[in-house]
Amino acid sequence: MNPSGKCFLFLLSLGLILSVTETVAQDTPTRTLIVNGKTVDAGVVVVEGRSYVDIEALAKGIGGSVTFEGTEIALTIPGPPPPAAPQTAEGMAKEFQQIAVFTLAEMREWRGAIGTVVTTGMPVVGSWSQDYHDRVEADLMQATLAASTEPDRQALQLLQNENALLSDWADNVLGERKALNAARTIDPNSLQNDPSLAKISKCGQFLSSMIVSGTFSDDSSCH
């Protein structure tokens, strides 16, 4: 074939290639890719009804990674974050609760013994009241060592307040009894009309309920 014929065939082939390329390009619209509601900078190309996306752009857009090893393509997609640990309110330690309940029982017994002395007119002899005081102090020391949470420490402060109120009341009542104060010796309603005892009793009842519940709360009677 002469040179003119070859040139004509080359131009004809080139025209066909450009025509096909233009037709394919017109048939490959680009679409926007959205993953989990977030637009990813990786355009989607549709060719003959199939969608194609740049895998490297996709991996980058979703925070993943892609590696090429020989004939293998490894795409790593990050998983969902681990669920957050549930937030729970910190309660009292079981050991502290047990010691605190026992301490309150000792306080009630001490208070009852003093009430018996007053209502029966028994003479105040011996060191039994001081013995009660010392036992309660020892119990409070154990409670202090067992307090491991913030509610423990808050409840411990109220226990100590109750002990201070009870100690002052016991000293005053027994001091008046020893001095044969008529209000403590003759009046049978002296305990029922005692505002200090009423406050101590109310605080003790509140503390018993609060400590058993394991959830700290406060009450003005314990201050």
Contacts in CASP RR format, 6 or more apart in sequence:
PFRMAT RR
TARGET T0000
AUTHOR 0000-0000-0000
METHOD contacts of the structure
MODEL  1
MNPSGKCFLFLLSLGLILSVTETVAQDTPTRTLIVNGKTVDAGVVVVEGR
SYVDIEALAKGIGGSVTFEGTEIALTIPGPPPPAAPQTAEGMAKEFQQIA
VFTLAEMREWRGAIGTVVTTGMPVVGSWSQDYHDRVEADLMQATLAASTE
PDRQALQLLQNENALLSDWADNVLGERKALNAARTIDPNSLQNDPSLAKI
SKCGQFLSSMIVSGTFSDDSSCH
1 9 0 8 1.000
24 47 0 8 1.000
27 47 0 8 1.000
27 48 0 8 1.000
28 45 0 8 1.000
28 46 0 8 1.000
28 47 0 8 1.000
29 45 0 8 1.000
29 46 0 8 1.000
30 43 0 8 1.000
30 44 0 8 1.000
30 45 0 8 1.000
31 43 0 8 1.000
31 44 0 8 1.000
31 45 0 8 1.000
31 46 0 8 1.000
31 51 0 8 1.000
32 39 0 8 1.000
32 43 0 8 1.000
32 44 0 8 1.000
33 39 0 8 1.000
33 40 0 8 1.000
33 42 0 8 1.000
33 43 0 8 1.000
33 44 0 8 1.000
33 53 0 8 1.000
33 58 0 8 1.000
34 40 0 8 1.000
35 61 0 8 1.000
35 62 0 8 1.000
40 57 0 8 1.000
40 58 0 8 1.000
40 61 0 8 1.000
40 62 0 8 1.000
41 57 0 8 1.000
41 60 0 8 1.000
41 61 0 8 1.000
42 53 0 8 1.000
42 54 0 8 1.000
42 57 0 8 1.000
42 58 0 8 1.000
42 60 0 8 1.000
42 61 0 8 1.000
43 53 0 8 1.000
43 54 0 8 1.000
43 57 0 8 1.000
44 51 0 8 1.000
44 52 0 8 1.000
44 53 0 8 1.000
45 51 0 8 1.000
45 52 0 8 1.000
45 53 0 8 1.000
46 52 0 8 1.000
55 66 0 8 1.000
55 73 0 8 1.000
55 75 0 8 1.000
56 66 0 8 1.000
59 65 0 8 1.000
59 66 0 8 1.000
59 75 0 8 1.000
59 76 0 8 1.000
59 77 0 8 1.000
62 77 0 8 1.000
62 78 0 8 1.000
63 78 0 8 1.000
64 75 0 8 1.000
64 76 0 8 1.000
64 77 0 8 1.000
64 78 0 8 1.000
65 75 0 8 1.000
65 76 0 8 1.000
66 73 0 8 1.000
66 74 0 8 1.000
66 75 0 8 1.000
66 76 0 8 1.000
67 73 0 8 1.000
67 74 0 8 1.000
68 74 0 8 1.000
89 215 0 8 1.000
90 149 0 8 1.000
90 150 0 8 1.000
90 151 0 8 1.000
91 149 0 8 1.000
91 151 0 8 1.000
91 214 0 8 1.000
91 215 0 8 1.000
91 216 0 8 1.000
92 149 0 8 1.000
92 151 0 8 1.000
92 152 0 8 1.000
92 155 0 8 1.000
92 211 0 8 1.000
92 214 0 8 1.000
92 215 0 8 1.000
92 216 0 8 1.000
93 146 0 8 1.000
93 147 0 8 1.000
93 148 0 8 1.000
93 149 0 8 1.000
93 152 0 8 1.000
95 146 0 8 1.000
95 148 0 8 1.000
96 143 0 8 1.000
96 146 0 8 1.000
96 147 0 8 1.000
96 148 0 8 1.000
96 149 0 8 1.000
96 152 0 8 1.000
96 155 0 8 1.000
96 156 0 8 1.000
97 211 0 8 1.000
97 212 0 8 1.000
97 214 0 8 1.000
99 139 0 8 1.000
99 142 0 8 1.000
99 143 0 8 1.000
99 146 0 8 1.000
100 143 0 8 1.000
100 155 0 8 1.000
100 156 0 8 1.000
100 159 0 8 1.000
100 207 0 8 1.000
100 211 0 8 1.000
101 208 0 8 1.000
101 211 0 8 1.000
101 212 0 8 1.000
102 139 0 8 1.000
103 136 0 8 1.000
103 139 0 8 1.000
103 140 0 8 1.000
103 143 0 8 1.000
103 159 0 8 1.000
104 159 0 8 1.000
104 162 0 8 1.000
104 204 0 8 1.000
104 207 0 8 1.000
104 208 0 8 1.000
104 211 0 8 1.000
106 132 0 8 1.000
106 135 0 8 1.000
106 136 0 8 1.000
106 139 0 8 1.000
107 136 0 8 1.000
107 162 0 8 1.000
107 163 0 8 1.000
107 166 0 8 1.000
107 204 0 8 1.000
108 204 0 8 1.000
109 132 0 8 1.000
110 129 0 8 1.000
110 132 0 8 1.000
110 133 0 8 1.000
110 136 0 8 1.000
110 166 0 8 1.000
110 170 0 8 1.000
111 166 0 8 1.000
111 170 0 8 1.000
111 197 0 8 1.000
111 200 0 8 1.000
111 201 0 8 1.000
113 128 0 8 1.000
113 129 0 8 1.000
113 132 0 8 1.000
114 129 0 8 1.000
114 169 0 8 1.000
114 170 0 8 1.000
114 173 0 8 1.000
114 174 0 8 1.000
115 173 0 8 1.000
115 191 0 8 1.000
116 122 0 8 1.000
117 124 0 8 1.000
117 174 0 8 1.000
117 177 0 8 1.000
118 173 0 8 1.000
118 177 0 8 1.000
118 184 0 8 1.000
118 190 0 8 1.000
118 191 0 8 1.000
119 188 0 8 1.000
119 191 0 8 1.000
121 177 0 8 1.000
121 185 0 8 1.000
124 174 0 8 1.000
124 175 0 8 1.000
124 177 0 8 1.000
124 178 0 8 1.000
129 170 0 8 1.000
129 174 0 8 1.000
132 170 0 8 1.000
133 167 0 8 1.000
133 170 0 8 1.000
136 163 0 8 1.000
136 166 0 8 1.000
137 163 0 8 1.000
140 156 0 8 1.000
140 159 0 8 1.000
140 160 0 8 1.000
140 163 0 8 1.000
143 156 0 8 1.000
143 159 0 8 1.000
144 156 0 8 1.000
146 152 0 8 1.000
147 153 0 8 1.000
147 155 0 8 1.000
147 156 0 8 1.000
150 216 0 8 1.000
151 214 0 8 1.000
151 215 0 8 1.000
151 216 0 8 1.000
154 216 0 8 1.000
154 218 0 8 1.000
155 207 0 8 1.000
155 210 0 8 1.000
155 211 0 8 1.000
155 216 0 8 1.000
158 203 0 8 1.000
158 207 0 8 1.000
158 218 0 8 1.000
158 219 0 8 1.000
158 222 0 8 1.000
159 207 0 8 1.000
161 203 0 8 1.000
161 222 0 8 1.000
161 223 0 8 1.000
162 200 0 8 1.000
162 203 0 8 1.000
162 204 0 8 1.000
162 207 0 8 1.000
162 222 0 8 1.000
165 196 0 8 1.000
165 199 0 8 1.000
165 200 0 8 1.000
165 203 0 8 1.000
165 222 0 8 1.000
166 200 0 8 1.000
168 196 0 8 1.000
169 194 0 8 1.000
169 196 0 8 1.000
169 197 0 8 1.000
169 200 0 8 1.000
172 196 0 8 1.000
173 184 0 8 1.000
175 181 0 8 1.000
176 183 0 8 1.000
176 184 0 8 1.000
177 184 0 8 1.000
177 185 0 8 1.000
183 190 0 8 1.000
184 190 0 8 1.000
187 193 0 8 1.000
191 197 0 8 1.000
199 221 0 8 1.000
202 219 0 8 1.000
202 221 0 8 1.000
203 219 0 8 1.000
203 221 0 8 1.000
203 222 0 8 1.000
204 221 0 8 1.000
204 222 0 8 1.000
206 219 0 8 1.000
206 221 0 8 1.000
206 222 0 8 1.000
207 222 0 8 1.000
210 216 0 8 1.000
210 217 0 8 1.000
210 219 0 8 1.000
END
